[in-house]
């Protein structure tokens, strides 16, 4: 029997922390970095999270090539 424990940081906080360190990365690099911490996150949940953070004005996503996106943190000066 496996016991699930609560994470101390929500997924969106971890995503923003990763982007603060890297500044910008592709969506797949970011997804792989998140799955190291959160094993049960799916790509659909990841895309939903990206959309919510972009609407909130925290990140910016731009299309690079077919099926690739660049995700960058919007710095507040």
PyMOL CGO cylinders between C-alpha atoms (Angstrom):
from pymol import cmd
from pymol.cgo import CYLINDER

trace = [
    CYLINDER, 0.00, 0.00, 0.00, 1.42, 3.36, -1.01, 0.3, 1, 1, 1, 1, 1, 1,
    CYLINDER, 1.42, 3.36, -1.01, 0.86, 6.39, 1.13, 0.3, 1, 1, 1, 1, 1, 1,
    CYLINDER, 0.86, 6.39, 1.13, 0.44, 9.73, -0.61, 0.3, 1, 1, 1, 1, 1, 1,
    CYLINDER, 0.44, 9.73, -0.61, 1.61, 12.81, 1.21, 0.3, 1, 1, 1, 1, 1, 1,
    CYLINDER, 1.61, 12.81, 1.21, 0.69, 16.42, 0.61, 0.3, 1, 1, 1, 1, 1, 1,
    CYLINDER, 0.69, 16.42, 0.61, 3.25, 18.57, -1.15, 0.3, 1, 1, 1, 1, 1, 1,
    CYLINDER, 3.25, 18.57, -1.15, 4.30, 21.69, 0.74, 0.3, 1, 1, 1, 1, 1, 1,
    CYLINDER, 4.30, 21.69, 0.74, 4.31, 23.85, -2.41, 0.3, 1, 1, 1, 1, 1, 1,
    CYLINDER, 4.31, 23.85, -2.41, 1.56, 23.97, -5.03, 0.3, 1, 1, 1, 1, 1, 1,
    CYLINDER, 1.56, 23.97, -5.03, 2.52, 23.11, -8.61, 0.3, 1, 1, 1, 1, 1, 1,
    CYLINDER, 2.52, 23.11, -8.61, 2.29, 26.70, -9.85, 0.3, 1, 1, 1, 1, 1, 1,
    CYLINDER, 2.29, 26.70, -9.85, 4.75, 27.90, -7.19, 0.3, 1, 1, 1, 1, 1, 1,
    CYLINDER, 4.75, 27.90, -7.19, 7.25, 25.22, -8.19, 0.3, 1, 1, 1, 1, 1, 1,
    CYLINDER, 7.25, 25.22, -8.19, 6.81, 26.15, -11.87, 0.3, 1, 1, 1, 1, 1, 1,
    CYLINDER, 6.81, 26.15, -11.87, 7.47, 29.82, -11.11, 0.3, 1, 1, 1, 1, 1, 1,
    CYLINDER, 7.47, 29.82, -11.11, 10.55, 28.91, -9.03, 0.3, 1, 1, 1, 1, 1, 1,
    CYLINDER, 10.55, 28.91, -9.03, 11.96, 26.87, -11.92, 0.3, 1, 1, 1, 1, 1, 1,
    CYLINDER, 11.96, 26.87, -11.92, 11.37, 29.76, -14.31, 0.3, 1, 1, 1, 1, 1, 1,
    CYLINDER, 11.37, 29.76, -14.31, 13.00, 32.22, -11.89, 0.3, 1, 1, 1, 1, 1, 1,
    CYLINDER, 13.00, 32.22, -11.89, 16.18, 30.13, -12.03, 0.3, 1, 1, 1, 1, 1, 1,
    CYLINDER, 16.18, 30.13, -12.03, 16.15, 29.48, -15.79, 0.3, 1, 1, 1, 1, 1, 1,
    CYLINDER, 16.15, 29.48, -15.79, 14.33, 32.66, -17.02, 0.3, 1, 1, 1, 1, 1, 1,
    CYLINDER, 14.33, 32.66, -17.02, 13.07, 30.90, -20.18, 0.3, 1, 1, 1, 1, 1, 1,
    CYLINDER, 13.07, 30.90, -20.18, 12.81, 27.34, -21.45, 0.3, 1, 1, 1, 1, 1, 1,
    CYLINDER, 12.81, 27.34, -21.45, 10.79, 25.17, -23.80, 0.3, 1, 1, 1, 1, 1, 1,
    CYLINDER, 10.79, 25.17, -23.80, 7.51, 23.71, -22.63, 0.3, 1, 1, 1, 1, 1, 1,
    CYLINDER, 7.51, 23.71, -22.63, 8.88, 20.15, -22.71, 0.3, 1, 1, 1, 1, 1, 1,
    CYLINDER, 8.88, 20.15, -22.71, 11.93, 21.09, -20.59, 0.3, 1, 1, 1, 1, 1, 1,
    CYLINDER, 11.93, 21.09, -20.59, 9.62, 22.72, -18.08, 0.3, 1, 1, 1, 1, 1, 1,
    CYLINDER, 9.62, 22.72, -18.08, 7.26, 19.74, -18.10, 0.3, 1, 1, 1, 1, 1, 1,
    CYLINDER, 7.26, 19.74, -18.10, 10.15, 17.34, -17.45, 0.3, 1, 1, 1, 1, 1, 1,
    CYLINDER, 10.15, 17.34, -17.45, 11.42, 19.52, -14.59, 0.3, 1, 1, 1, 1, 1, 1,
    CYLINDER, 11.42, 19.52, -14.59, 7.93, 19.53, -13.04, 0.3, 1, 1, 1, 1, 1, 1,
    CYLINDER, 7.93, 19.53, -13.04, 7.47, 15.77, -13.37, 0.3, 1, 1, 1, 1, 1, 1,
    CYLINDER, 7.47, 15.77, -13.37, 10.63, 15.24, -11.33, 0.3, 1, 1, 1, 1, 1, 1,
    CYLINDER, 10.63, 15.24, -11.33, 8.89, 16.89, -8.38, 0.3, 1, 1, 1, 1, 1, 1,
    CYLINDER, 8.89, 16.89, -8.38, 5.26, 15.95, -9.15, 0.3, 1, 1, 1, 1, 1, 1,
    CYLINDER, 5.26, 15.95, -9.15, 5.12, 12.45, -10.63, 0.3, 1, 1, 1, 1, 1, 1,
    CYLINDER, 5.12, 12.45, -10.63, 1.35, 12.44, -11.10, 0.3, 1, 1, 1, 1, 1, 1,
    CYLINDER, 1.35, 12.44, -11.10, 0.98, 15.61, -13.22, 0.3, 1, 1, 1, 1, 1, 1,
    CYLINDER, 0.98, 15.61, -13.22, -0.23, 15.01, -16.75, 0.3, 1, 1, 1, 1, 1, 1,
    CYLINDER, -0.23, 15.01, -16.75, 0.37, 17.06, -19.88, 0.3, 1, 1, 1, 1, 1, 1,
    CYLINDER, 0.37, 17.06, -19.88, -3.25, 18.26, -19.89, 0.3, 1, 1, 1, 1, 1, 1,
    CYLINDER, -3.25, 18.26, -19.89, -2.88, 19.57, -16.33, 0.3, 1, 1, 1, 1, 1, 1,
    CYLINDER, -2.88, 19.57, -16.33, 0.42, 21.18, -17.32, 0.3, 1, 1, 1, 1, 1, 1,
    CYLINDER, 0.42, 21.18, -17.32, -1.19, 23.01, -20.25, 0.3, 1, 1, 1, 1, 1, 1,
    CYLINDER, -1.19, 23.01, -20.25, -4.04, 24.18, -18.01, 0.3, 1, 1, 1, 1, 1, 1,
    CYLINDER, -4.04, 24.18, -18.01, -1.52, 25.52, -15.51, 0.3, 1, 1, 1, 1, 1, 1,
    CYLINDER, -1.52, 25.52, -15.51, 0.37, 27.34, -18.28, 0.3, 1, 1, 1, 1, 1, 1,
    CYLINDER, 0.37, 27.34, -18.28, -2.86, 28.94, -19.46, 0.3, 1, 1, 1, 1, 1, 1,
    CYLINDER, -2.86, 28.94, -19.46, -3.83, 30.08, -15.96, 0.3, 1, 1, 1, 1, 1, 1,
    CYLINDER, -3.83, 30.08, -15.96, -0.41, 31.60, -15.30, 0.3, 1, 1, 1, 1, 1, 1,
    CYLINDER, -0.41, 31.60, -15.30, -0.42, 33.34, -18.67, 0.3, 1, 1, 1, 1, 1, 1,
    CYLINDER, -0.42, 33.34, -18.67, -3.87, 34.81, -18.04, 0.3, 1, 1, 1, 1, 1, 1,
    CYLINDER, -3.87, 34.81, -18.04, -2.69, 35.98, -14.61, 0.3, 1, 1, 1, 1, 1, 1,
    CYLINDER, -2.69, 35.98, -14.61, 0.21, 37.79, -16.29, 0.3, 1, 1, 1, 1, 1, 1,
    CYLINDER, 0.21, 37.79, -16.29, 2.96, 35.75, -14.62, 0.3, 1, 1, 1, 1, 1, 1,
    CYLINDER, 2.96, 35.75, -14.62, 4.39, 34.04, -17.72, 0.3, 1, 1, 1, 1, 1, 1,
    CYLINDER, 4.39, 34.04, -17.72, 4.47, 34.47, -21.49, 0.3, 1, 1, 1, 1, 1, 1,
    CYLINDER, 4.47, 34.47, -21.49, 4.36, 31.63, -24.00, 0.3, 1, 1, 1, 1, 1, 1,
    CYLINDER, 4.36, 31.63, -24.00, 5.41, 32.03, -27.61, 0.3, 1, 1, 1, 1, 1, 1,
    CYLINDER, 5.41, 32.03, -27.61, 5.33, 29.52, -30.43, 0.3, 1, 1, 1, 1, 1, 1,
    CYLINDER, 5.33, 29.52, -30.43, 8.78, 28.46, -31.64, 0.3, 1, 1, 1, 1, 1, 1,
    CYLINDER, 8.78, 28.46, -31.64, 8.32, 25.62, -34.11, 0.3, 1, 1, 1, 1, 1, 1,
    CYLINDER, 8.32, 25.62, -34.11, 5.60, 23.13, -34.82, 0.3, 1, 1, 1, 1, 1, 1,
    CYLINDER, 5.60, 23.13, -34.82, 4.55, 21.74, -31.45, 0.3, 1, 1, 1, 1, 1, 1,
    CYLINDER, 4.55, 21.74, -31.45, 7.17, 23.68, -29.46, 0.3, 1, 1, 1, 1, 1, 1,
    CYLINDER, 7.17, 23.68, -29.46, 6.59, 26.65, -27.20, 0.3, 1, 1, 1, 1, 1, 1,
    CYLINDER, 6.59, 26.65, -27.20, 8.93, 28.93, -25.31, 0.3, 1, 1, 1, 1, 1, 1,
    CYLINDER, 8.93, 28.93, -25.31, 7.84, 29.71, -21.76, 0.3, 1, 1, 1, 1, 1, 1,
    CYLINDER, 7.84, 29.71, -21.76, 9.33, 32.73, -20.04, 0.3, 1, 1, 1, 1, 1, 1,
    CYLINDER, 9.33, 32.73, -20.04, 8.77, 34.46, -16.75, 0.3, 1, 1, 1, 1, 1, 1,
    CYLINDER, 8.77, 34.46, -16.75, 7.51, 38.03, -16.95, 0.3, 1, 1, 1, 1, 1, 1,
    CYLINDER, 7.51, 38.03, -16.95, 9.82, 40.04, -14.73, 0.3, 1, 1, 1, 1, 1, 1,
    CYLINDER, 9.82, 40.04, -14.73, 8.31, 42.82, -12.71, 0.3, 1, 1, 1, 1, 1, 1,
    CYLINDER, 8.31, 42.82, -12.71, 10.61, 45.81, -12.40, 0.3, 1, 1, 1, 1, 1, 1,
]
cmd.load_cgo(trace, "trace")
